[in-house]
């Protein structure tokens, strides 16, 4: 057992990272997939919490999750810097699809929505695809970031970091500058941002919904699509933006 404790209780809103070690399924994780974790030692909280996979080390059979402390469950987890003895279910859900024929990709993240897009960016770079990741937020975020092999552009609504404005403003500029050259576009973040991205261009979106079971049994994460209701946990979380009824 090699779980490492941070030993301190971080405040609500703090962004934390936990490395999950000795996870046998790590080598087959796909960007956009998630796991659910029992975030406590007793019966509370009762429900597992879903976490997008942030980065993977296939050789070491480990992966990272990046999350914001919102309540009891995430606070429990934030005390682990590394863990190998948590009750984890996964990989779950369907991840992003990568088109190896399209050599330019733009990824649009809203706040903590950067978690799965970092993993995606690293996989795209391995496939020799040029990646620009746009991270938008209301104000400067305290997120540990390292963009290796791709371009990271930051924008904030209040101008406290990077360009002042919305991530969708930057996306608009990129799409226009490409002048209809083929682009792969991916987005993850708050629903309002995803809707705005979808209005600019067709893309793959990773939806965030409150989940209870995480495996398609409780119907708690249903979203309306052109093909009826779909479960974010089982049919997604990645969807084609044109299929969603926003
Ligand atoms: Fe239960 Fe998706 S969380 S069906």
py3Dmol code that shows the C-alpha trace and the ligand (Angstrom):
import py3Dmol

protein = """\
ATOM      1  CA  UNK A   1       0.000   0.000   0.000  1.00  0.00           C
ATOM      2  CA  UNK A   2       1.472   3.380  -0.968  1.00  0.00           C
ATOM      3  CA  UNK A   3      -1.277   5.958  -0.500  1.00  0.00           C
ATOM      4  CA  UNK A   4       0.155   9.371   0.282  1.00  0.00           C
ATOM      5  CA  UNK A   5      -1.785  11.868   2.335  1.00  0.00           C
ATOM      6  CA  UNK A   6      -1.615  15.610   1.880  1.00  0.00           C
ATOM      7  CA  UNK A   7      -2.617  15.908   5.466  1.00  0.00           C
ATOM      8  CA  UNK A   8      -4.492  19.192   5.119  1.00  0.00           C
ATOM      9  CA  UNK A   9      -8.103  20.052   4.399  1.00  0.00           C
ATOM     10  CA  UNK A  10      -8.297  22.325   1.359  1.00  0.00           C
ATOM     11  CA  UNK A  11     -11.024  24.975   1.050  1.00  0.00           C
ATOM     12  CA  UNK A  12     -14.112  24.677  -1.157  1.00  0.00           C
ATOM     13  CA  UNK A  13     -13.286  25.731  -4.719  1.00  0.00           C
ATOM     14  CA  UNK A  14      -9.640  24.623  -4.518  1.00  0.00           C
ATOM     15  CA  UNK A  15      -8.484  22.604  -7.508  1.00  0.00           C
ATOM     16  CA  UNK A  16      -6.724  19.389  -6.508  1.00  0.00           C
ATOM     17  CA  UNK A  17      -5.003  16.561  -8.270  1.00  0.00           C
ATOM     18  CA  UNK A  18      -4.842  12.941  -7.108  1.00  0.00           C
ATOM     19  CA  UNK A  19      -2.721  10.249  -8.729  1.00  0.00           C
ATOM     20  CA  UNK A  20      -4.327   6.811  -8.765  1.00  0.00           C
ATOM     21  CA  UNK A  21      -1.688   4.113  -8.772  1.00  0.00           C
ATOM     22  CA  UNK A  22      -1.825   0.396  -9.508  1.00  0.00           C
ATOM     23  CA  UNK A  23      -4.963   0.640 -11.634  1.00  0.00           C
ATOM     24  CA  UNK A  24      -4.869  -2.403 -13.908  1.00  0.00           C
ATOM     25  CA  UNK A  25      -7.160  -0.831 -16.533  1.00  0.00           C
ATOM     26  CA  UNK A  26      -5.043   2.347 -16.889  1.00  0.00           C
ATOM     27  CA  UNK A  27      -3.414   1.213 -20.169  1.00  0.00           C
ATOM     28  CA  UNK A  28      -6.797   1.054 -21.907  1.00  0.00           C
ATOM     29  CA  UNK A  29      -8.190   4.396 -20.754  1.00  0.00           C
ATOM     30  CA  UNK A  30      -9.400   6.643 -23.579  1.00  0.00           C
ATOM     31  CA  UNK A  31      -9.593  10.463 -23.356  1.00  0.00           C
ATOM     32  CA  UNK A  32     -13.117  11.481 -22.363  1.00  0.00           C
ATOM     33  CA  UNK A  33     -13.747   8.380 -20.277  1.00  0.00           C
ATOM     34  CA  UNK A  34     -14.302   8.625 -16.556  1.00  0.00           C
ATOM     35  CA  UNK A  35     -14.250   6.547 -13.397  1.00  0.00           C
ATOM     36  CA  UNK A  36     -16.444   6.633 -10.321  1.00  0.00           C
ATOM     37  CA  UNK A  37     -14.854   6.591  -6.894  1.00  0.00           C
ATOM     38  CA  UNK A  38     -16.251   5.865  -3.457  1.00  0.00           C
ATOM     39  CA  UNK A  39     -15.211   9.025  -1.650  1.00  0.00           C
ATOM     40  CA  UNK A  40     -15.408   8.027   1.982  1.00  0.00           C
ATOM     41  CA  UNK A  41     -14.707   5.197   4.344  1.00  0.00           C
ATOM     42  CA  UNK A  42     -18.208   4.550   5.753  1.00  0.00           C
ATOM     43  CA  UNK A  43     -21.622   4.779   4.157  1.00  0.00           C
ATOM     44  CA  UNK A  44     -21.444   8.571   3.688  1.00  0.00           C
ATOM     45  CA  UNK A  45     -21.424   9.904   1.052  1.00  0.00           C
ATOM     46  CA  UNK A  46     -23.488   7.060  -0.293  1.00  0.00           C
ATOM     47  CA  UNK A  47     -22.988   7.675  -3.992  1.00  0.00           C
ATOM     48  CA  UNK A  48     -19.779   7.291  -5.885  1.00  0.00           C
ATOM     49  CA  UNK A  49     -18.461  10.444  -7.521  1.00  0.00           C
ATOM     50  CA  UNK A  50     -17.573  10.608 -11.231  1.00  0.00           C
ATOM     51  CA  UNK A  51     -14.150  11.941 -12.264  1.00  0.00           C
ATOM     52  CA  UNK A  52     -12.817  12.478 -15.763  1.00  0.00           C
ATOM     53  CA  UNK A  53      -9.414  11.002 -16.469  1.00  0.00           C
ATOM     54  CA  UNK A  54      -6.943  13.888 -16.578  1.00  0.00           C
ATOM     55  CA  UNK A  55      -3.668  12.207 -17.554  1.00  0.00           C
ATOM     56  CA  UNK A  56      -2.478   8.615 -17.910  1.00  0.00           C
ATOM     57  CA  UNK A  57       0.824   6.856 -17.460  1.00  0.00           C
ATOM     58  CA  UNK A  58       0.238   3.537 -19.207  1.00  0.00           C
ATOM     59  CA  UNK A  59       3.608   2.027 -18.318  1.00  0.00           C
ATOM     60  CA  UNK A  60       3.111   2.689 -14.629  1.00  0.00           C
ATOM     61  CA  UNK A  61      -0.593   1.746 -14.745  1.00  0.00           C
ATOM     62  CA  UNK A  62      -1.506   5.019 -13.102  1.00  0.00           C
ATOM     63  CA  UNK A  63      -3.725   7.986 -13.936  1.00  0.00           C
ATOM     64  CA  UNK A  64      -4.538  11.409 -12.547  1.00  0.00           C
ATOM     65  CA  UNK A  65      -7.796  13.093 -11.777  1.00  0.00           C
ATOM     66  CA  UNK A  66      -8.181  16.859 -11.487  1.00  0.00           C
ATOM     67  CA  UNK A  67     -11.179  18.245  -9.641  1.00  0.00           C
ATOM     68  CA  UNK A  68     -12.541  21.144  -7.701  1.00  0.00           C
ATOM     69  CA  UNK A  69     -13.484  20.684  -4.059  1.00  0.00           C
ATOM     70  CA  UNK A  70     -17.263  20.995  -3.940  1.00  0.00           C
ATOM     71  CA  UNK A  71     -18.358  18.960  -0.940  1.00  0.00           C
ATOM     72  CA  UNK A  72     -17.659  16.113   1.400  1.00  0.00           C
ATOM     73  CA  UNK A  73     -16.682  13.579  -1.277  1.00  0.00           C
ATOM     74  CA  UNK A  74     -14.171  15.723  -3.119  1.00  0.00           C
ATOM     75  CA  UNK A  75     -12.789  16.980   0.205  1.00  0.00           C
ATOM     76  CA  UNK A  76     -12.175  13.384   1.281  1.00  0.00           C
ATOM     77  CA  UNK A  77     -10.399  12.661  -1.985  1.00  0.00           C
ATOM     78  CA  UNK A  78      -8.335  15.850  -1.862  1.00  0.00           C
ATOM     79  CA  UNK A  79      -6.526  14.489   1.168  1.00  0.00           C
ATOM     80  CA  UNK A  80      -4.888  11.901  -1.076  1.00  0.00           C
ATOM     81  CA  UNK A  81      -1.929  13.070  -3.105  1.00  0.00           C
ATOM     82  CA  UNK A  82      -1.543   9.509  -4.366  1.00  0.00           C
ATOM     83  CA  UNK A  83      -3.745   6.512  -3.760  1.00  0.00           C
ATOM     84  CA  UNK A  84      -3.791   2.849  -4.618  1.00  0.00           C
ATOM     85  CA  UNK A  85      -6.455   1.577  -2.279  1.00  0.00           C
ATOM     86  CA  UNK A  86      -9.561   3.499  -3.328  1.00  0.00           C
ATOM     87  CA  UNK A  87     -12.728   1.751  -4.498  1.00  0.00           C
ATOM     88  CA  UNK A  88     -12.770   2.698  -8.204  1.00  0.00           C
ATOM     89  CA  UNK A  89     -15.122   1.630 -10.980  1.00  0.00           C
ATOM     90  CA  UNK A  90     -14.059   2.163 -14.589  1.00  0.00           C
ATOM     91  CA  UNK A  91     -13.172   2.931 -17.260  1.00  0.00           C
ATOM     92  CA  UNK A  92     -16.718   4.162 -17.922  1.00  0.00           C
ATOM     93  CA  UNK A  93     -18.410   5.921 -20.811  1.00  0.00           C
ATOM     94  CA  UNK A  94     -17.428   6.597 -24.399  1.00  0.00           C
ATOM     95  CA  UNK A  95     -14.471   8.840 -25.080  1.00  0.00           C
ATOM     96  CA  UNK A  96     -13.482  11.292 -27.801  1.00  0.00           C
ATOM     97  CA  UNK A  97     -12.964  10.056 -31.332  1.00  0.00           C
ATOM     98  CA  UNK A  98      -9.751  11.065 -33.076  1.00  0.00           C
ATOM     99  CA  UNK A  99      -9.596  11.470 -36.844  1.00  0.00           C
ATOM    100  CA  UNK A 100      -6.005  10.738 -37.848  1.00  0.00           C
ATOM    101  CA  UNK A 101      -6.548  12.366 -41.245  1.00  0.00           C
ATOM    102  CA  UNK A 102      -7.217  15.841 -39.824  1.00  0.00           C
ATOM    103  CA  UNK A 103      -3.983  17.366 -38.650  1.00  0.00           C
ATOM    104  CA  UNK A 104      -5.249  20.378 -36.683  1.00  0.00           C
ATOM    105  CA  UNK A 105      -7.333  20.306 -33.536  1.00  0.00           C
ATOM    106  CA  UNK A 106      -8.776  22.961 -31.274  1.00  0.00           C
ATOM    107  CA  UNK A 107      -9.829  22.048 -27.768  1.00  0.00           C
ATOM    108  CA  UNK A 108     -12.021  24.439 -25.789  1.00  0.00           C
ATOM    109  CA  UNK A 109     -12.124  24.059 -22.020  1.00  0.00           C
ATOM    110  CA  UNK A 110     -14.263  25.957 -19.564  1.00  0.00           C
ATOM    111  CA  UNK A 111     -12.638  25.959 -16.109  1.00  0.00           C
ATOM    112  CA  UNK A 112     -12.181  22.489 -14.676  1.00  0.00           C
ATOM    113  CA  UNK A 113     -13.427  21.152 -18.030  1.00  0.00           C
ATOM    114  CA  UNK A 114      -9.725  21.157 -18.868  1.00  0.00           C
ATOM    115  CA  UNK A 115      -9.373  17.863 -16.966  1.00  0.00           C
ATOM    116  CA  UNK A 116     -10.256  15.428 -19.794  1.00  0.00           C
ATOM    117  CA  UNK A 117      -8.984  17.766 -22.530  1.00  0.00           C
ATOM    118  CA  UNK A 118      -5.422  17.602 -21.185  1.00  0.00           C
ATOM    119  CA  UNK A 119      -5.444  13.832 -21.680  1.00  0.00           C
ATOM    120  CA  UNK A 120      -6.952  14.289 -25.143  1.00  0.00           C
ATOM    121  CA  UNK A 121      -4.352  16.935 -26.098  1.00  0.00           C
ATOM    122  CA  UNK A 122      -1.530  14.584 -25.102  1.00  0.00           C
ATOM    123  CA  UNK A 123      -2.984  11.733 -27.152  1.00  0.00           C
ATOM    124  CA  UNK A 124      -3.486  13.987 -30.199  1.00  0.00           C
ATOM    125  CA  UNK A 125       0.125  15.181 -29.966  1.00  0.00           C
ATOM    126  CA  UNK A 126       1.278  11.541 -29.981  1.00  0.00           C
ATOM    127  CA  UNK A 127      -0.607  11.186 -33.268  1.00  0.00           C
ATOM    128  CA  UNK A 128       1.277  14.206 -34.669  1.00  0.00           C
ATOM    129  CA  UNK A 129      -1.803  16.417 -34.717  1.00  0.00           C
ATOM    130  CA  UNK A 130      -1.276  20.152 -34.072  1.00  0.00           C
ATOM    131  CA  UNK A 131      -3.210  21.069 -30.968  1.00  0.00           C
ATOM    132  CA  UNK A 132      -4.359  24.406 -29.607  1.00  0.00           C
ATOM    133  CA  UNK A 133      -6.075  24.241 -26.249  1.00  0.00           C
ATOM    134  CA  UNK A 134      -8.120  27.288 -25.229  1.00  0.00           C
ATOM    135  CA  UNK A 135      -8.865  27.547 -21.530  1.00  0.00           C
ATOM    136  CA  UNK A 136     -11.541  30.054 -20.575  1.00  0.00           C
ATOM    137  CA  UNK A 137     -12.747  31.049 -17.131  1.00  0.00           C
ATOM    138  CA  UNK A 138     -14.386  33.957 -15.324  1.00  0.00           C
ATOM    139  CA  UNK A 139     -11.180  34.831 -13.464  1.00  0.00           C
ATOM    140  CA  UNK A 140      -7.631  33.543 -13.004  1.00  0.00           C
ATOM    141  CA  UNK A 141      -7.669  29.876 -12.033  1.00  0.00           C
ATOM    142  CA  UNK A 142      -5.262  28.187  -9.720  1.00  0.00           C
ATOM    143  CA  UNK A 143      -4.848  25.061 -11.827  1.00  0.00           C
ATOM    144  CA  UNK A 144      -1.531  23.243 -12.195  1.00  0.00           C
ATOM    145  CA  UNK A 145      -1.005  23.202 -15.972  1.00  0.00           C
ATOM    146  CA  UNK A 146       1.775  21.968 -18.205  1.00  0.00           C
ATOM    147  CA  UNK A 147       1.215  21.948 -21.939  1.00  0.00           C
ATOM    148  CA  UNK A 148       3.834  19.709 -23.516  1.00  0.00           C
ATOM    149  CA  UNK A 149       3.912  19.669 -27.299  1.00  0.00           C
ATOM    150  CA  UNK A 150       0.864  21.862 -27.820  1.00  0.00           C
ATOM    151  CA  UNK A 151      -0.244  25.473 -27.548  1.00  0.00           C
ATOM    152  CA  UNK A 152      -2.213  26.578 -24.496  1.00  0.00           C
ATOM    153  CA  UNK A 153      -4.128  29.854 -24.703  1.00  0.00           C
ATOM    154  CA  UNK A 154      -5.735  31.256 -21.594  1.00  0.00           C
ATOM    155  CA  UNK A 155      -8.522  33.796 -21.497  1.00  0.00           C
ATOM    156  CA  UNK A 156     -10.464  35.230 -18.592  1.00  0.00           C
ATOM    157  CA  UNK A 157     -13.632  37.297 -18.570  1.00  0.00           C
ATOM    158  CA  UNK A 158     -12.132  39.819 -16.152  1.00  0.00           C
ATOM    159  CA  UNK A 159      -8.715  39.925 -17.842  1.00  0.00           C
ATOM    160  CA  UNK A 160      -6.877  38.708 -14.718  1.00  0.00           C
ATOM    161  CA  UNK A 161      -4.945  36.184 -16.823  1.00  0.00           C
ATOM    162  CA  UNK A 162      -4.287  35.809 -20.542  1.00  0.00           C
ATOM    163  CA  UNK A 163      -6.551  37.482 -23.073  1.00  0.00           C
ATOM    164  CA  UNK A 164      -9.599  39.303 -21.766  1.00  0.00           C
ATOM    165  CA  UNK A 165     -12.783  37.741 -23.143  1.00  0.00           C
ATOM    166  CA  UNK A 166     -14.502  34.449 -23.740  1.00  0.00           C
ATOM    167  CA  UNK A 167     -13.039  31.181 -24.938  1.00  0.00           C
ATOM    168  CA  UNK A 168     -15.643  31.224 -27.695  1.00  0.00           C
ATOM    169  CA  UNK A 169     -14.282  34.584 -28.966  1.00  0.00           C
ATOM    170  CA  UNK A 170     -10.894  32.960 -29.489  1.00  0.00           C
ATOM    171  CA  UNK A 171     -12.492  29.892 -31.026  1.00  0.00           C
ATOM    172  CA  UNK A 172     -14.345  32.114 -33.488  1.00  0.00           C
ATOM    173  CA  UNK A 173     -11.092  33.745 -34.567  1.00  0.00           C
ATOM    174  CA  UNK A 174      -9.436  30.373 -35.075  1.00  0.00           C
ATOM    175  CA  UNK A 175     -12.291  28.939 -37.067  1.00  0.00           C
ATOM    176  CA  UNK A 176     -12.323  32.019 -39.329  1.00  0.00           C
ATOM    177  CA  UNK A 177      -8.530  32.034 -39.732  1.00  0.00           C
ATOM    178  CA  UNK A 178      -8.585  28.383 -40.795  1.00  0.00           C
ATOM    179  CA  UNK A 179     -10.763  29.456 -43.692  1.00  0.00           C
ATOM    180  CA  UNK A 180     -12.700  26.194 -43.884  1.00  0.00           C
ATOM    181  CA  UNK A 181      -9.590  24.011 -43.595  1.00  0.00           C
ATOM    182  CA  UNK A 182     -10.553  20.816 -41.775  1.00  0.00           C
ATOM    183  CA  UNK A 183     -10.321  21.036 -38.007  1.00  0.00           C
ATOM    184  CA  UNK A 184     -11.192  18.653 -35.217  1.00  0.00           C
ATOM    185  CA  UNK A 185     -12.906  20.565 -32.441  1.00  0.00           C
ATOM    186  CA  UNK A 186     -13.550  19.298 -28.934  1.00  0.00           C
ATOM    187  CA  UNK A 187     -15.058  21.010 -25.910  1.00  0.00           C
ATOM    188  CA  UNK A 188     -15.686  20.373 -22.236  1.00  0.00           C
ATOM    189  CA  UNK A 189     -17.036  22.759 -19.644  1.00  0.00           C
ATOM    190  CA  UNK A 190     -20.263  24.354 -18.426  1.00  0.00           C
ATOM    191  CA  UNK A 191     -23.326  23.678 -20.551  1.00  0.00           C
ATOM    192  CA  UNK A 192     -23.737  27.348 -21.535  1.00  0.00           C
ATOM    193  CA  UNK A 193     -20.221  27.373 -22.973  1.00  0.00           C
ATOM    194  CA  UNK A 194     -20.775  24.093 -24.816  1.00  0.00           C
ATOM    195  CA  UNK A 195     -23.954  25.463 -26.323  1.00  0.00           C
ATOM    196  CA  UNK A 196     -22.086  28.573 -27.478  1.00  0.00           C
ATOM    197  CA  UNK A 197     -19.322  26.420 -29.001  1.00  0.00           C
ATOM    198  CA  UNK A 198     -21.936  24.279 -30.751  1.00  0.00           C
ATOM    199  CA  UNK A 199     -23.458  27.417 -32.265  1.00  0.00           C
ATOM    200  CA  UNK A 200     -20.088  28.310 -33.792  1.00  0.00           C
ATOM    201  CA  UNK A 201     -19.185  24.918 -35.155  1.00  0.00           C
ATOM    202  CA  UNK A 202     -19.941  21.228 -35.033  1.00  0.00           C
ATOM    203  CA  UNK A 203     -17.715  19.485 -32.525  1.00  0.00           C
ATOM    204  CA  UNK A 204     -17.431  16.712 -29.972  1.00  0.00           C
ATOM    205  CA  UNK A 205     -18.623  17.815 -26.555  1.00  0.00           C
ATOM    206  CA  UNK A 206     -18.110  16.114 -23.225  1.00  0.00           C
ATOM    207  CA  UNK A 207     -21.188  16.735 -21.104  1.00  0.00           C
ATOM    208  CA  UNK A 208     -21.121  17.104 -17.347  1.00  0.00           C
ATOM    209  CA  UNK A 209     -24.236  15.913 -15.526  1.00  0.00           C
ATOM    210  CA  UNK A 210     -24.914  14.939 -11.946  1.00  0.00           C
ATOM    211  CA  UNK A 211     -24.564  11.167 -11.804  1.00  0.00           C
ATOM    212  CA  UNK A 212     -25.868   8.631  -9.342  1.00  0.00           C
ATOM    213  CA  UNK A 213     -25.151   5.117 -10.636  1.00  0.00           C
ATOM    214  CA  UNK A 214     -22.689   5.981 -13.418  1.00  0.00           C
ATOM    215  CA  UNK A 215     -23.609   2.875 -15.420  1.00  0.00           C
ATOM    216  CA  UNK A 216     -26.929   3.662 -17.109  1.00  0.00           C
ATOM    217  CA  UNK A 217     -29.232   2.153 -14.475  1.00  0.00           C
ATOM    218  CA  UNK A 218     -30.830   5.092 -12.638  1.00  0.00           C
ATOM    219  CA  UNK A 219     -31.696   7.343 -15.641  1.00  0.00           C
ATOM    220  CA  UNK A 220     -30.545  10.300 -13.565  1.00  0.00           C
ATOM    221  CA  UNK A 221     -28.197  11.772 -16.164  1.00  0.00           C
ATOM    222  CA  UNK A 222     -30.532  11.823 -19.172  1.00  0.00           C
ATOM    223  CA  UNK A 223     -30.040  14.455 -21.879  1.00  0.00           C
ATOM    224  CA  UNK A 224     -32.343  15.209 -24.748  1.00  0.00           C
ATOM    225  CA  UNK A 225     -30.925  14.364 -28.165  1.00  0.00           C
ATOM    226  CA  UNK A 226     -32.347  14.221 -31.680  1.00  0.00           C
ATOM    227  CA  UNK A 227     -32.580  10.494 -31.147  1.00  0.00           C
ATOM    228  CA  UNK A 228     -34.505  10.674 -27.847  1.00  0.00           C
ATOM    229  CA  UNK A 229     -33.104  10.704 -24.325  1.00  0.00           C
ATOM    230  CA  UNK A 230     -29.555   9.422 -23.850  1.00  0.00           C
ATOM    231  CA  UNK A 231     -27.617   8.714 -20.686  1.00  0.00           C
ATOM    232  CA  UNK A 232     -24.530  10.843 -20.260  1.00  0.00           C
ATOM    233  CA  UNK A 233     -22.802   8.098 -18.246  1.00  0.00           C
ATOM    234  CA  UNK A 234     -23.439   5.240 -20.664  1.00  0.00           C
ATOM    235  CA  UNK A 235     -24.076   6.792 -24.093  1.00  0.00           C
ATOM    236  CA  UNK A 236     -21.652   9.686 -23.479  1.00  0.00           C
ATOM    237  CA  UNK A 237     -20.199  11.631 -21.871  1.00  0.00           C
ATOM    238  CA  UNK A 238     -18.891  12.566 -25.334  1.00  0.00           C
ATOM    239  CA  UNK A 239     -21.530  13.426 -27.931  1.00  0.00           C
ATOM    240  CA  UNK A 240     -21.602  15.062 -31.303  1.00  0.00           C
ATOM    241  CA  UNK A 241     -22.771  18.634 -30.653  1.00  0.00           C
ATOM    242  CA  UNK A 242     -25.274  18.435 -33.506  1.00  0.00           C
ATOM    243  CA  UNK A 243     -27.073  15.546 -31.820  1.00  0.00           C
ATOM    244  CA  UNK A 244     -27.854  17.422 -28.612  1.00  0.00           C
ATOM    245  CA  UNK A 245     -31.048  19.405 -28.188  1.00  0.00           C
ATOM    246  CA  UNK A 246     -29.610  22.421 -26.383  1.00  0.00           C
TER     247      UNK A 246
END
"""
ligand_1 = """\
4
LIG
Fe -27.435 6.604 -13.534
Fe -26.421 7.811 -15.692
S -25.934 8.162 -13.653
S -28.082 6.455 -15.581
"""
view = py3Dmol.view(width=600, height=400)
view.addModel(protein, "pdb")
view.setStyle({"model": 0}, {"cartoon": {"style": "trace"}})
view.addModel(ligand_1, "xyz")
view.setStyle({"model": 1}, {"stick": {}})
view.zoomTo()
view.show()
